[in-house]
Amino acid sequence: MAHQAHWFYVLYSLKDSNLYKGTCSDLGDRFLNHVMGGTTSTRHRRPLVLIYVQKFESKAEALAFERFSKTLEGGPILRSKLIELGLISSTGRLCSDG
């Protein structure tokens, strides 16, 4: 049986400017679930913007990266990467291309 890719993703809440990090195998379905309010952890933080995705070859790899991104060491590393990519500002606000 072929391996199914898994995704690590970051959502940005336009309501409270917080980031939500998660993993899934079907990114489109999972994002739609978040947007429609089907996820308890983000239901009250909508509207949400998908700002970052990273592909992993296995669920275990994606989950390990998600866990790392939520640690005191990994959180700042991910935040720095999002700032470097121009996705969020140094104050944590969503960057626009205009």
Secondary structure, DSSP 4 states (H G I P E B T S, - for coil): -PPPPEEEEEEEETTT--EEEEEES-HHHHHHHHHTT--HHHHTT-SEEEEEEEEESSHHHHHHHHHHHTSTTHHHHHHHHHHHTTSB-TTSPBP---
